Amino acid sequence: MTKFYAAVIVSACLLTACSTKTDQATKADTSTATYEKLYKQALAGKDYQTAITAIQLVLMNDSSSGLRDSLPELFGAVNNLEACMQAAAQSMERYPENEKFKNIMLICLQQTGDMEGQYALLNDLYQRTKKSQYIIQVASIQMQSGNVKQAMQTIDMLMKELKDSKDSIDVFTDETSKQIVPVMAALWNMKGFGYMQQKNIEKAKEAFFQSMEIYPEFVMPKRNLQLIFDRKMR
């Protein structure tokens, strides 16, 4: 075989290899675009499981796709708790300052009953954001775990810090409903509940009335006062 023919054959082989790689890249780009379109359609139709599948298919072609950070919310939407926690942890590693992913993880920890994990994450969120809602949740966890004395200390500290605050927070009135109330109204209601745990009913009543004075439409202190009056009637 002459050098000329050998060179032609080698060139043909190289061209074939390049062509194959180009074809594969084109197919991958086409597939990614198709899967991204599927994701958008599924999300618009609130078909979250299909949206998750579409993202996973995209990630097979492009592991760095920004769609991966949509997975925590989507796994949460289909109640896949383990996958939600894993995806949220990965997103938190990529974006350690991102508040949204930490809140998703916080919801997961609430679902699993991990009090220590919630406490640590809430403290981290409060230190980073200085938002009162997070430290108030710390007091709530302290109360739920039976550490009433520490919870009351946290509440007193917050009352001093936030006495002039005009902020409002979400307070759950049951498992599915919540109410937006002034911070100080929420704190007085929590303090009243703490007094109830300590069997100091008169102090509890005073705290609940203080809460309602700040925000008369607040459902929780009304319920708590009703509980006190119902017990007295028995």
N, CA, C and O of each residue as an XYZ file, in Angstrom:
936
protein
N       0.859     -1.197      0.000
C       0.000      0.000      0.000
C       0.890      1.240      0.000
O       1.813      1.345      0.807
N       0.619      2.156     -0.883
C       1.436      3.371     -0.969
C       1.112      4.281      0.200
O       0.064      4.152      0.832
N       2.026      5.206      0.480
C       1.810      6.165      1.558
C       0.586      7.018      1.296
O      -0.119      7.406      2.227
N       0.331      7.311      0.023
C      -0.820      8.145     -0.339
C      -2.133      7.478      0.074
O      -2.986      8.091      0.715
N      -2.274      6.184     -0.317
C      -3.506      5.455      0.012
C      -3.642      5.275      1.527
O      -4.747      5.354      2.065
N      -2.530      5.036      2.207
C      -2.573      4.868      3.659
C      -3.073      6.149      4.322
O      -3.878      6.124      5.253
N      -2.567      7.266      3.810
C      -2.980      8.561      4.362
C      -4.456      8.808      4.133
O      -5.138      9.339      5.009
N      -4.960      8.429      2.966
C      -6.386      8.593      2.638
C      -7.245      7.768      3.587
O      -8.267      8.235      4.090
N      -6.806      6.515      3.824
C      -7.577      5.619      4.702
C      -7.618      6.162      6.129
O      -8.665      6.174      6.776
N      -6.445      6.616      6.606
C      -6.379      7.193      7.949
C      -7.274      8.415      8.049
O      -8.010      8.570      9.023
N      -7.215      9.284      7.049
C      -8.050     10.488      7.031
C      -9.523     10.132      7.039
O     -10.321     10.778      7.719
N      -9.888      9.098      6.278
C     -11.285      8.662      6.215
C     -11.738      8.154      7.576
O     -12.860      8.417      8.009
N     -10.838      7.412      8.255
C     -11.169      6.888      9.589
C     -11.363      8.024     10.581
O     -12.300      8.011     11.379
N     -10.472      9.004     10.524
C     -10.576     10.147     11.426
C     -11.862     10.926     11.180
O     -12.537     11.356     12.116
N     -12.184     11.097      9.898
C     -13.425     11.808      9.549
C     -14.639     11.061     10.063
O     -15.592     11.671     10.547
N     -14.605      9.731      9.958
C     -15.715      8.905     10.448
C     -15.863      9.036     11.948
O     -16.974      9.158     12.465
N     -14.709      9.011     12.664
C     -14.736      9.136     14.121
C     -15.286     10.492     14.529
O     -16.131     10.584     15.419
N     -14.799     11.556     13.870
C     -15.280     12.898     14.176
C     -16.766     13.025     13.900
O     -17.515     13.628     14.668
N     -17.173     12.434     12.772
C     -18.583     12.485     12.394
C     -19.446     11.780     13.426
O     -20.534     12.252     13.757
N     -18.962     10.647     13.937
C     -19.709      9.891     14.941
C     -19.858     10.701     16.224
O     -20.938     10.747     16.814
N     -18.760     11.346     16.657
C     -18.818     12.162     17.876
C     -19.757     13.338     17.705
O     -20.507     13.691     18.615
N     -19.707     13.938     16.526
C     -20.586     15.076     16.249
C     -22.044     14.645     16.270
O     -22.903     15.332     16.825
N     -22.314     13.479     15.647
C     -23.682     12.951     15.636
C     -24.182     12.682     17.055
O     -25.328     12.980     17.391
N     -23.294     12.111     17.885
C     -23.678     11.804     19.261
C     -23.976     13.079     20.037
O     -24.938     13.140     20.803
N     -23.147     14.096     19.833
C     -23.356     15.369     20.520
C     -24.658     16.016     20.075
O     -25.395     16.579     20.884
N     -24.932     15.927     18.775
C     -26.174     16.497     18.244
C     -27.385     15.778     18.817
O     -28.375     16.406     19.193
N     -27.295     14.447     18.879
C     -28.398     13.665     19.445
C     -28.618     14.015     20.907
O     -29.755     14.130     21.364
N     -27.503     14.188     21.651
C     -27.607     14.535     23.073
C     -28.274     15.893     23.240
O     -29.133     16.067     24.104
N     -27.870     16.866     22.401
C     -28.465     18.202     22.468
C     -29.953     18.142     22.162
O     -30.767     18.793     22.818
N     -30.294     17.340     21.142
C     -31.708     17.196     20.762
C     -32.499     16.549     21.881
O     -33.600     16.989     22.210
N     -31.924     15.484     22.475
C     -32.596     14.791     23.576
C     -32.805     15.728     24.755
O     -33.886     15.761     25.344
N     -31.761     16.496     25.104
C     -31.853     17.431     26.234
C     -32.962     18.448     25.997
O     -33.753     18.739     26.894
N     -33.012     18.981     24.792
C     -34.059     19.961     24.461
C     -35.450     19.335     24.576
O     -36.393     19.973     25.043
N     -35.562     18.081     24.143
C     -36.853     17.373     24.220
C     -37.261     17.150     25.674
O     -38.418     17.356     26.040
N     -36.304     16.730     26.496
C     -36.594     16.469     27.908
C     -36.921     17.758     28.658
O     -37.777     17.770     29.542
N     -36.234     18.842     28.298
C     -36.524     20.134     28.930
C     -37.936     20.597     28.571
O     -38.650     21.160     29.401
N     -38.321     20.348     27.318
C     -39.685     20.688     26.893
C     -40.703     19.850     27.667
O     -41.739     20.355     28.099
N     -40.393     18.568     27.833
C     -41.277     17.673     28.597
C     -41.398     18.164     30.033
O     -42.488     18.150     30.605
N     -40.284     18.599     30.617
C     -40.287     19.102     31.994
C     -41.227     20.309     32.123
O     -42.036     20.377     33.048
N     -41.113     21.248     31.198
C     -41.942     22.450     31.246
C     -43.427     22.114     31.103
O     -44.273     22.679     31.796
N     -43.729     21.189     30.198
C     -45.125     20.787     29.995
C     -45.675     20.095     31.245
O     -46.798     20.363     31.671
N     -44.867     19.200     31.826
C     -45.299     18.470     33.016
C     -45.501     19.425     34.191
O     -46.458     19.293     34.954
N     -44.593     20.381     34.325
C     -44.701     21.343     35.421
C     -45.942     22.208     35.268
O     -46.632     22.499     36.245
N     -46.219     22.614     34.045
C     -47.408     23.431     33.782
C     -48.684     22.665     34.130
O     -49.660     23.246     34.605
N     -48.661     21.353     33.887
C     -49.814     20.523     34.202
C     -49.787     19.946     35.592
O     -50.636     19.123     35.935
N     -48.815     20.365     36.418
C     -48.646     19.890     37.793
C     -48.477     18.370     37.859
O     -48.865     17.727     38.835
N     -47.895     17.818     36.808
C     -47.553     16.401     36.785
C     -46.111     16.286     37.287
O     -45.173     16.152     36.501
N     -45.959     16.339     38.599
C     -44.637     16.476     39.204
C     -43.764     15.234     39.021
O     -42.546     15.351     38.892
N     -44.361     14.071     39.007
C     -43.562     12.860     38.826
C     -42.924     12.828     37.432
O     -41.759     12.459     37.287
N     -43.693     13.216     36.415
C     -43.135     13.284     35.058
C     -42.064     14.369     34.982
O     -41.051     14.193     34.306
N     -42.280     15.477     35.664
C     -41.287     16.551     35.690
C     -39.973     16.054     36.285
O     -38.894     16.389     35.794
N     -40.070     15.254     37.343
C     -38.874     14.668     37.967
C     -38.152     13.762     36.980
O     -36.931     13.832     36.834
N     -38.917     12.909     36.304
C     -38.326     11.991     35.316
C     -37.628     12.767     34.198
O     -36.536     12.400     33.766
N     -38.260     13.830     33.739
C     -37.680     14.641     32.668
C     -36.344     15.248     33.110
O     -35.382     15.265     32.342
N     -36.289     15.743     34.348
C     -35.030     16.311     34.865
C     -33.953     15.239     34.942
O     -32.802     15.484     34.579
N     -34.321     14.063     35.409
C     -33.344     12.975     35.512
C     -32.798     12.593     34.136
O     -31.623     12.251     34.005
N     -33.643     12.652     33.119
C     -33.194     12.371     31.747
C     -32.265     13.472     31.241
O     -31.278     13.195     30.559
N     -32.586     14.724     31.580
C     -31.710     15.832     31.210
C     -30.334     15.646     31.849
O     -29.306     15.849     31.203
N     -30.328     15.255     33.129
C     -29.070     15.111     33.861
C     -28.200     13.983     33.326
O     -26.988     13.980     33.539
N     -28.809     13.027     32.633
C     -28.019     11.973     32.003
C     -27.132     12.540     30.901
O     -26.043     12.024     30.649
N     -27.593     13.596     30.251
C     -26.813     14.250     29.190
C     -25.991     15.422     29.722
O     -24.916     15.724     29.202
N     -26.506     16.081     30.766
C     -25.826     17.261     31.298
C     -25.985     17.274     32.815
O     -26.981     17.775     33.336
N     -25.014     16.729     33.510
C     -25.111     16.581     34.967
C     -25.059     17.914     35.706
O     -25.366     17.979     36.896
N     -24.670     18.973     35.003
C     -24.585     20.287     35.649
C     -25.798     21.169     35.359
O     -25.803     22.348     35.712
N     -26.814     20.615     34.726
C     -27.997     21.406     34.381
C     -28.610     22.049     35.624
O     -28.707     21.424     36.679
N     -29.018     23.298     35.480
C     -29.637     24.017     36.581
C     -30.958     23.408     37.038
O     -31.437     23.711     38.130
N     -31.551     22.546     36.200
C     -32.813     21.913     36.568
C     -32.670     20.997     37.776
O     -33.665     20.686     38.430
N     -31.449     20.559     38.084
C     -31.247     19.657     39.221
C     -31.688     20.301     40.537
O     -32.071     19.610     41.481
N     -31.628     21.641     40.585
C     -32.011     22.326     41.818
C     -33.520     22.532     41.936
O     -33.998     23.138     42.896
N     -34.267     22.024     40.954
C     -35.726     21.992     41.070
C     -36.185     20.701     41.747
O     -37.338     20.595     42.165
N     -35.291     19.725     41.857
C     -35.666     18.413     42.392
C     -36.127     18.435     43.855
O     -37.087     17.736     44.180
N     -35.489     19.207     44.761
C     -35.967     19.178     46.151
C     -37.453     19.492     46.283
O     -38.181     18.774     46.968
N     -37.905     20.557     45.631
C     -39.319     20.929     45.708
C     -40.215     19.875     45.063
O     -41.289     19.565     45.578
N     -39.769     19.331     43.945
C     -40.586     18.341     43.235
C     -40.704     17.045     44.025
O     -41.784     16.457     44.088
N     -39.606     16.589     44.628
C     -39.666     15.389     45.463
C     -40.570     15.632     46.678
O     -41.282     14.736     47.131
N     -40.522     16.850     47.185
C     -41.415     17.190     48.288
C     -42.866     17.160     47.862
O     -43.735     16.726     48.618
N     -43.127     17.623     46.647
C     -44.502     17.671     46.136
C     -45.107     16.285     45.966
O     -46.324     16.125     46.060
N     -44.253     15.262     45.711
C     -44.773     13.893     45.555
C     -44.533     13.064     46.814
O     -44.659     11.840     46.798
N     -44.185     13.752     47.908
C     -44.006     13.102     49.220
C     -42.931     12.021     49.239
O     -43.038     11.033     49.966
N     -41.892     12.223     48.427
C     -40.740     11.309     48.468
C     -39.719     11.946     49.408
O     -38.812     12.656     48.975
N     -39.888     11.676     50.701
C     -39.136     12.379     51.731
C     -37.630     12.124     51.649
O     -36.831     13.056     51.745
N     -37.254     10.869     51.473
C     -35.833     10.526     51.431
C     -35.133     11.208     50.249
O     -34.046     11.768     50.395
N     -35.777     11.151     49.074
C     -35.204     11.785     47.886
C     -35.164     13.301     48.049
O     -34.222     13.955     47.601
N     -36.187     13.853     48.690
C     -36.242     15.295     48.921
C     -35.071     15.744     49.788
O     -34.428     16.750     49.492
N     -34.795     15.003     50.853
C     -33.705     15.355     51.759
C     -32.348     15.259     51.046
O     -31.476     16.109     51.223
N     -32.196     14.208     50.241
C     -30.938     14.022     49.524
C     -30.714     15.144     48.504
O     -29.620     15.701     48.406
N     -31.762     15.462     47.752
C     -31.646     16.521     46.743
C     -31.422     17.881     47.404
O     -30.635     18.692     46.917
N     -32.122     18.126     48.521
C     -31.950     19.398     49.232
C     -30.533     19.530     49.780
O     -29.938     20.606     49.724
N     -29.991     18.429     50.313
C     -28.621     18.444     50.844
C     -27.616     18.760     49.738
O     -26.663     19.507     49.957
N     -27.827     18.195     48.560
C     -26.930     18.454     47.432
C     -27.027     19.909     46.983
O     -26.012     20.537     46.680
N     -28.240     20.441     46.940
C     -28.419     21.849     46.563
C     -27.811     22.778     47.612
O     -27.256     23.822     47.270
N     -27.914     22.402     48.883
C     -27.325     23.205     49.960
C     -25.802     23.232     49.857
O     -25.170     24.239     50.177
N     -25.221     22.126     49.410
C     -23.767     22.093     49.207
C     -23.358     23.057     48.094
O     -22.336     23.735     48.193
N     -24.168     23.109     47.033
C     -23.841     24.001     45.916
C     -24.103     25.457     46.272
O     -23.386     26.356     45.832
N     -25.153     25.681     47.087
C     -25.534     27.052     47.430
C     -25.721     27.167     48.951
O     -26.852     27.217     49.436
N     -24.621     27.210     49.694
C     -24.701     27.196     51.161
C     -25.417     28.399     51.771
O     -25.822     28.347     52.933
N     -25.578     29.469     51.016
C     -26.265     30.655     51.534
C     -27.743     30.689     51.155
O     -28.469     31.590     51.573
N     -28.188     29.718     50.369
C     -29.555     29.757     49.844
C     -30.570     29.375     50.925
O     -30.519     28.281     51.487
N     -31.483     30.292     51.199
C     -32.471     30.108     52.255
C     -33.550     29.092     51.862
O     -34.050     28.350     52.707
N     -33.900     29.067     50.579
C     -34.979     28.195     50.126
C     -34.673     26.727     50.373
O     -35.516     25.993     50.889
N     -33.471     26.295     50.008
C     -33.126     24.882     50.162
C     -33.068     24.478     51.637
O     -33.400     23.347     51.993
N     -32.646     25.410     52.481
C     -32.604     25.120     53.920
C     -34.013     24.989     54.482
O     -34.260     24.175     55.372
N     -34.930     25.791     53.962
C     -36.319     25.686     54.415
C     -36.953     24.376     53.967
O     -37.753     23.787     54.695
N     -36.595     23.920     52.768
C     -37.090     22.618     52.307
C     -36.561     21.511     53.210
O     -37.303     20.610     53.601
N     -35.267     21.584     53.538
C     -34.677     20.600     54.443
C     -35.341     20.663     55.819
O     -35.557     19.634     56.459
N     -35.659     21.865     56.262
C     -36.313     22.041     57.557
C     -37.667     21.338     57.598
O     -38.017     20.707     58.596
N     -38.426     21.450     56.506
C     -39.724     20.769     56.423
C     -39.523     19.257     56.481
O     -40.286     18.550     57.139
N     -38.497     18.766     55.793
C     -38.188     17.327     55.826
C     -37.853     16.877     57.242
O     -38.310     15.823     57.687
N     -37.061     17.668     57.946
C     -36.677     17.321     59.316
C     -37.882     17.334     60.252
O     -37.962     16.540     61.190
N     -38.817     18.245     59.986
C     -40.054     18.263     60.766
C     -40.856     16.993     60.534
O     -41.447     16.441     61.462
N     -40.871     16.531     59.276
C     -41.593     15.315     58.930
C     -40.984     14.087     59.601
O     -41.702     13.161     59.978
N     -39.662     14.081     59.748
C     -38.996     12.928     60.354
C     -38.934     13.034     61.876
O     -38.563     12.075     62.552
N     -39.295     14.191     62.412
C     -39.259     14.381     63.857
C     -37.867     14.586     64.411
O     -37.632     14.358     65.598
N     -36.940     15.013     63.568
C     -35.553     15.232     63.986
C     -35.437     16.607     64.662
O     -35.180     17.610     63.997
N     -35.626     16.644     65.974
C     -35.602     17.898     66.721
C     -34.216     18.543     66.711
O     -34.091     19.754     66.525
N     -33.180     17.733     66.912
C     -31.816     18.276     66.942
C     -31.429     18.882     65.598
O     -30.816     19.947     65.535
N     -31.801     18.179     64.517
C     -31.513     18.692     63.179
C     -32.229     20.002     62.920
O     -31.650     20.931     62.358
N     -33.504     20.083     63.333
C     -34.271     21.319     63.167
C     -33.632     22.455     63.952
O     -33.477     23.568     63.449
N     -33.267     22.157     65.191
C     -32.684     23.171     66.080
C     -31.413     23.752     65.464
O     -31.228     24.969     65.436
N     -30.539     22.872     64.972
C     -29.274     23.318     64.380
C     -29.509     24.156     63.127
O     -28.868     25.189     62.932
N     -30.431     23.706     62.283
C     -30.695     24.412     61.028
C     -31.360     25.763     61.276
O     -31.044     26.747     60.607
N     -32.274     25.810     62.233
C     -32.945     27.066     62.562
C     -31.961     28.087     63.135
O     -32.029     29.273     62.813
N     -31.054     27.619     63.981
C     -30.036     28.514     64.514
C     -29.147     29.054     63.399
O     -28.786     30.231     63.393
N     -28.797     28.175     62.453
C     -27.988     28.596     61.314
C     -28.733     29.639     60.481
O     -28.159     30.653     60.083
N     -30.016     29.381     60.222
C     -30.819     30.321     59.429
C     -30.941     31.670     60.141
O     -30.863     32.723     59.508
N     -31.131     31.627     61.451
C     -31.266     32.888     62.191
C     -29.953     33.673     62.181
O     -29.953     34.890     61.998
N     -28.834     32.969     62.379
C     -27.534     33.639     62.381
C     -27.234     34.282     61.029
O     -26.623     35.348     60.959
N     -27.670     33.620     59.958
C     -27.373     34.125     58.614
C     -28.329     35.229     58.165
O     -27.932     36.157     57.460
N     -29.612     35.116     58.586
C     -30.625     36.046     58.076
C     -31.120     37.064     59.101
O     -31.599     38.137     58.735
N     -31.002     36.723     60.389
C     -31.529     37.544     61.484
C     -33.046     37.724     61.396
O     -33.593     38.704     61.901
N     -33.718     36.768     60.752
C     -35.181     36.814     60.659
C     -35.786     36.197     61.918
O     -35.433     35.090     62.326
N     -36.700     36.940     62.514
C     -37.270     36.521     63.797
C     -38.003     35.186     63.715
O     -38.055     34.445     64.696
N     -38.568     34.877     62.553
C     -39.362     33.654     62.431
C     -38.559     32.409     62.792
O     -39.111     31.440     63.313
N     -37.246     32.434     62.513
C     -36.434     31.250     62.759
C     -36.148     31.031     64.242
O     -36.205     29.901     64.726
N     -35.843     32.102     64.959
C     -35.559     31.944     66.379
C     -36.850     31.665     67.155
O     -36.821     31.018     68.202
N     -37.983     32.155     66.636
C     -39.273     31.827     67.248
C     -39.543     30.333     67.094
O     -40.073     29.700     68.007
N     -39.183     29.771     65.946
C     -39.335     28.335     65.749
C     -38.418     27.545     66.685
O     -38.758     26.442     67.112
N     -37.258     28.118     66.999
C     -36.368     27.479     67.976
C     -37.084     27.363     69.320
O     -37.058     26.307     69.951
N     -37.721     28.447     69.756
C     -38.471     28.434     71.014
C     -39.596     27.403     70.968
O     -39.870     26.722     71.956
N     -40.245     27.300     69.805
C     -41.324     26.327     69.642
C     -40.806     24.898     69.791
O     -41.453     24.064     70.423
N     -39.639     24.615     69.209
C     -39.052     23.281     69.324
C     -38.662     22.991     70.773
O     -38.858     21.882     71.269
N     -38.115     23.991     71.438
C     -37.766     23.815     72.849
C     -39.012     23.467     73.665
O     -38.966     22.627     74.564
N     -40.118     24.122     73.339
C     -41.379     23.871     74.046
C     -41.875     22.459     73.750
O     -42.278     21.735     74.660
N     -41.844     22.074     72.486
C     -42.327     20.749     72.082
C     -41.508     19.629     72.703
O     -42.038     18.565     73.025
N     -40.214     19.875     72.869
C     -39.338     18.831     73.413
C     -39.395     18.766     74.938
O     -38.697     17.959     75.551
N     -40.229     19.618     75.556
C     -40.406     19.583     77.008
C     -39.467     20.492     77.770
O     -39.501     20.527     79.000
N     -38.618     21.237     77.052
C     -37.684     22.155     77.711
C     -38.353     23.524     77.857
O     -37.956     24.503     77.226
N     -39.384     23.556     78.715
C     -40.216     24.759     78.835
C     -39.424     25.934     79.398
O     -39.578     27.067     78.941
N     -38.583     25.667     80.383
C     -37.806     26.748     80.999
C     -36.916     27.444     79.965
O     -36.865     28.673     79.910
N     -36.225     26.660     79.156
C     -35.357     27.242     78.127
C     -36.182     27.974     77.076
O     -35.781     29.033     76.594
N     -37.335     27.409     76.719
C     -38.218     28.048     75.743
C     -38.678     29.411     76.253
O     -38.707     30.383     75.499
N     -39.040     29.479     77.539
C     -39.497     30.746     78.111
C     -38.365     31.777     78.128
O     -38.602     32.968     77.929
N     -37.144     31.317     78.364
C     -35.993     32.222     78.325
C     -35.776     32.774     76.913
O     -35.486     33.955     76.728
N     -35.925     31.884     75.923
C     -35.789     32.314     74.528
C     -36.867     33.330     74.170
O     -36.589     34.328     73.505
N     -38.098     33.074     74.611
C     -39.215     33.983     74.327
C     -38.979     35.342     74.976
O     -39.206     36.375     74.347
N     -38.516     35.351     76.248
C     -38.240     36.624     76.933
C     -37.154     37.417     76.203
O     -37.245     38.636     76.060
N     -36.119     36.690     75.743
C     -35.049     37.351     74.990
C     -35.592     37.985     73.709
O     -35.231     39.106     73.352
N     -36.464     37.244     73.030
C     -37.046     37.753     71.788
C     -37.951     38.950     72.031
O     -37.969     39.893     71.239
N     -38.702     38.912     73.126
C     -39.595     40.026     73.440
C     -38.815     41.316     73.649
O     -39.271     42.393     73.266
N     -37.639     41.205     74.258
C     -36.801     42.383     74.456
C     -36.248     42.885     73.120
O     -36.241     44.085     72.845
N     -35.786     41.942     72.302
C     -35.180     42.302     71.022
C     -36.199     42.849     70.030
O     -35.887     43.734     69.233
N     -37.425     42.314     70.083
C     -38.415     42.615     69.043
C     -39.584     43.471     69.534
O     -40.629     43.531     68.887
N     -39.405     44.128     70.674
C     -40.526     44.869     71.264
C     -41.079     45.958     70.340
O     -42.258     46.302     70.418
N     -40.232     46.494     69.474
C     -40.684     47.540     68.549
C     -40.852     47.027     67.120
O     -41.029     47.805     66.183
N     -40.793     45.715     66.974
C     -40.856     45.125     65.625
C     -42.251     45.252     65.021
O     -43.263     45.106     65.706
N     -42.275     45.523     63.745
C     -43.533     45.574     62.999
C     -43.689     44.340     62.105
O     -44.593     44.270     61.272
N     -42.799     43.380     62.293
C     -42.816     42.171     61.468
C     -44.022     41.299     61.789
O     -44.578     41.353     62.886
N     -44.413     40.489     60.800
C     -45.451     39.473     60.990
C     -44.888     38.121     60.594
O     -43.967     38.040     59.782
N     -45.438     37.064     61.162
C     -44.991     35.712     60.838
C     -46.197     34.807     60.603
O     -47.318     35.122     61.003
N     -45.946     33.686     59.953
C     -46.986     32.679     59.753
C     -47.081     31.800     60.991
O     -46.071     31.312     61.498
N     -48.302     31.603     61.471
C     -48.548     30.702     62.601
C     -49.574     29.673     62.160
O     -50.661     30.028     61.704
N     -49.228     28.389     62.295
C     -50.166     27.340     61.915
C     -51.278     27.241     62.955
O     -51.016     27.125     64.153
N     -52.514     27.288     62.483
C     -53.667     27.151     63.370
C     -54.158     25.709     63.423
O     -54.873     25.320     64.347
N     -53.766     24.917     62.420
C     -53.960     23.468     62.431
C     -52.964     22.878     61.443
O     -52.049     23.576     61.005
N     -53.123     21.608     61.082
C     -52.130     20.949     60.236
C     -52.037     21.539     58.833
O     -50.997     21.432     58.184
N     -53.114     22.157     58.361
C     -53.122     22.642     56.973
C     -53.334     24.150     56.837
O     -53.131     24.706     55.757
N     -53.741     24.816     57.919
C     -54.063     26.241     57.839
C     -53.091     27.071     58.668
O     -52.580     26.617     59.692
N     -52.847     28.286     58.211
C     -51.981     29.188     58.968
C     -52.518     30.606     58.898
O     -53.334     30.942     58.039
N     -52.045     31.421     59.816
C     -52.508     32.800     59.934
C     -51.289     33.708     60.061
O     -50.338     33.378     60.770
N     -51.316     34.841     59.380
C     -50.228     35.810     59.484
C     -50.541     36.758     60.636
O     -51.564     37.441     60.626
N     -49.657     36.795     61.626
C     -49.905     37.601     62.819
C     -48.657     38.404     63.179
O     -47.552     38.020     62.794
N     -48.809     39.518     63.913
C     -47.642     40.275     64.377
C     -46.741     39.413     65.258
O     -47.217     38.548     65.993
N     -45.447     39.657     65.174
C     -44.478     38.865     65.940
C     -44.787     38.870     67.430
O     -44.772     37.817     68.067
N     -45.064     40.029     67.988
C     -45.294     40.111     69.434
C     -46.559     39.363     69.855
O     -46.608     38.803     70.950
N     -47.570     39.348     69.005
C     -48.772     38.566     69.312
C     -48.435     37.085     69.376
O     -48.906     36.369     70.259
N     -47.617     36.634     68.434
C     -47.201     35.227     68.420
C     -46.394     34.882     69.668
O     -46.571     33.811     70.249
N     -45.505     35.792     70.081
C     -44.673     35.538     71.261
C     -45.500     35.489     72.543
O     -45.258     34.640     73.400
N     -46.475     36.392     72.683
C     -47.336     36.357     73.871
C     -48.157     35.073     73.916
O     -48.385     34.515     74.989
N     -48.600     34.606     72.750
C     -49.350     33.349     72.715
C     -48.452     32.182     73.134
O     -48.882     31.309     73.888
N     -47.211     32.165     72.649
C     -46.272     31.115     73.036
C     -45.974     31.171     74.529
O     -45.875     30.138     75.192
N     -45.832     32.389     75.052
C     -45.554     32.537     76.478
C     -46.731     32.025     77.310
O     -46.548     31.383     78.344
N     -47.937     32.323     76.836
C     -49.125     31.812     77.521
C     -49.148     30.297     77.538
O     -49.488     29.686     78.552
N     -48.785     29.688     76.411
C     -48.754     28.223     76.343
C     -47.699     27.686     77.305
O     -47.905     26.651     77.940
N     -46.560     28.393     77.415
C     -45.520     27.985     78.362
C     -46.023     28.026     79.795
O     -45.752     27.118     80.581
N     -46.752     29.075     80.130
C     -47.334     29.162     81.467
C     -48.313     28.021     81.718
O     -48.374     27.482     82.823
N     -49.077     27.655     80.696
C     -50.002     26.522     80.847
C     -49.226     25.243     81.162
O     -49.640     24.452     82.010
N     -48.098     25.046     80.474
C     -47.265     23.869     80.734
C     -46.732     23.877     82.162
O     -46.520     22.822     82.759
N     -46.516     25.069     82.701
C     -46.022     25.203     84.071
C     -47.152     25.246     85.101
O     -46.915     25.454     86.291
N     -48.389     25.044     84.622
C     -49.583     25.037     85.479
C     -49.877     26.410     86.109
O     -50.579     26.490     87.117
N     -49.354     27.462     85.528
C     -49.617     28.811     86.016
C     -50.732     29.414     85.154
O     -50.473     30.182     84.228
N     -51.952     29.054     85.474
C     -53.097     29.381     84.628
C     -53.384     30.878     84.579
O     -53.734     31.405     83.523
N     -53.239     31.572     85.714
C     -53.517     33.007     85.725
C     -52.544     33.763     84.821
O     -52.947     34.647     84.066
N     -51.263     33.410     84.904
C     -50.270     34.036     84.034
C     -50.544     33.695     82.566
O     -50.346     34.526     81.680
N     -50.997     32.472     82.322
C     -51.313     32.044     80.954
C     -52.437     32.897     80.381
O     -52.358     33.358     79.243
N     -53.484     33.104     81.178
C     -54.613     33.922     80.727
C     -54.160     35.351     80.396
O     -54.554     35.917     79.376
N     -53.343     35.911     81.257
C     -52.844     37.267     81.019
C     -52.079     37.338     79.688
O     -52.246     38.276     78.908
N     -51.241     36.326     79.453
C     -50.447     36.307     78.218
C     -51.338     36.176     76.989
O     -51.104     36.846     75.983
N     -52.354     35.326     77.056
C     -53.255     35.149     75.911
C     -54.055     36.432     75.639
O     -54.285     36.793     74.485
N     -54.476     37.114     76.710
C     -55.190     38.378     76.519
C     -54.273     39.448     75.924
O     -54.711     40.273     75.122
N     -52.992     39.427     76.324
C     -52.022     40.356     75.745
C     -51.873     40.096     74.246
O     -51.785     41.028     73.447
N     -51.847     38.826     73.885
C     -51.726     38.445     72.474
C     -52.910     38.953     71.672
O     -52.747     39.491     70.577
N     -54.109     38.778     72.228
C     -55.319     39.207     71.525
C     -55.456     40.730     71.497
O     -56.075     41.283     70.588
N     -54.885     41.399     72.481
C     -54.914     42.865     72.476
C     -54.103     43.400     71.301
O     -54.470     44.393     70.673
N     -52.998     42.723     71.019
C     -52.165     43.129     69.876
C     -52.841     42.789     68.564
O     -52.805     43.569     67.612
N     -53.467     41.597     68.520
C     -54.096     41.157     67.272
C     -55.394     40.399     67.612
O     -55.372     39.185     67.812
N     -56.513     41.120     67.675
C     -57.787     40.532     68.110
C     -58.267     39.338     67.286
O     -59.036     38.513     67.778
N     -57.813     39.243     66.028
C     -58.281     38.154     65.170
C     -57.428     36.897     65.291
O     -57.648     35.937     64.553
N     -56.476     36.882     66.189
C     -55.551     35.759     66.330
C     -56.308     34.544     66.891
O     -56.842     34.592     67.999
N     -56.343     33.489     66.131
C     -57.134     32.297     66.467
C     -56.557     31.533     67.659
O     -57.317     31.091     68.521
N     -55.237     31.365     67.732
C     -54.637     30.486     68.731
C     -54.882     30.917     70.173
O     -55.275     30.071     70.977
N     -54.675     32.190     70.556
C     -54.960     32.554     71.951
C     -56.436     32.412     72.303
O     -56.779     32.110     73.446
N     -57.305     32.628     71.325
C     -58.740     32.413     71.575
C     -59.003     30.958     71.921
O     -59.745     30.655     72.856
N     -58.390     30.062     71.161
C     -58.561     28.626     71.431
C     -57.983     28.249     72.788
O     -58.581     27.477     73.537
N     -56.817     28.802     73.094
C     -56.169     28.470     74.356
C     -56.984     28.966     75.548
O     -57.090     28.276     76.562
N     -57.558     30.160     75.424
C     -58.425     30.666     76.496
C     -59.675     29.801     76.641
O     -60.141     29.550     77.752
N     -60.210     29.351     75.512
C     -61.384     28.489     75.554
C     -61.067     27.177     76.278
O     -61.892     26.655     77.028
N     -59.872     26.658     76.044
C     -59.442     25.439     76.747
C     -59.410     25.659     78.253
O     -59.846     24.807     79.027
N     -58.885     26.818     78.660
C     -58.820     27.132     80.092
C     -60.212     27.232     80.688
O     -60.474     26.671     81.752
N     -61.112     27.943     80.010
C     -62.468     28.120     80.535
C     -63.240     26.793     80.545
O     -64.021     26.531     81.459
N     -63.014     25.963     79.525
C     -63.683     24.659     79.470
C     -63.258     23.778     80.637
O     -64.078     23.070     81.221
N     -61.980     23.826     80.972
C     -61.488     23.022     82.094
C     -62.077     23.485     83.404
O     -62.371     22.670     84.278
N     -62.256     24.815     83.554
C     -62.838     25.347     84.797
C     -64.295     24.971     84.937
O     -64.806     24.839     86.049
N     -64.970     24.798     83.802
C     -66.396     24.481     83.834
C     -66.642     23.013     84.212
O     -67.739     22.658     84.644
N     -65.631     22.171     84.049
C     -65.815     20.735     84.315
C     -65.852     20.443     85.818
O     -65.999     19.288     86.219
